[in-house]
């Protein structure tokens, strides 16, 4: 699996490269700025892009903006954001696309190599890998007049786990409820958000997040 990585900190960049290569990934390019990131994506057409939000020269949102531009040129390009910050506007733009794998992890929340590698693989395969803290910020930033306000506290918990990419079984285990109860909560969520249920976990997460971004 071919990866393009954008991270401006040398030691962190090298650490990520070594970690990915240890798990069989091929890092075809590792850059430290948005301009080089755009060129690397265009030149290598990777299976997944891992990008920090804030890159030189201004350290604002160059990384994510470059990735978003690349995704417009290569529809469905899997992008995993790895950052210390939640940039809500650009996160919403990424989620609004609704095609291809997407992920947004906070660096401080990545606790072991398997968690990170699983997220990379999930996004590369077209799925989602959303940090719970990112999901919470996106959810709480919405007006109480929006459809999300109709969800019960339990349904909001289920929705957050769906956004993390959890299956019905995983949701049931995390919340200590039956799988049937989890399925009922999910059905209620789709009804209240006027979204049709889907048997595909990844697509249903994308649909939910796209709706939240509307």
Secondary structure, DSSP 4 states (H G I P E B T S, - for coil): -EEEEE-S-HHHHHHHHHHHHHTT-EEEEEESBHHHHHHHHHHH--SEEEE-S--BTTTSSHHHHHHHHHHHHSTT--EEEEESS--HHHHHHHHHT-SS-EEEEEGGG--SHHHHHHHHHHHHTT-EEE-HHHHHHHHHTS-TTSGGGGS-HHHHHHHHHHHTT--HHHHHHHHT--HHHHHHHHHHHHHHTT----S-HHHHHHHHHHHHH-
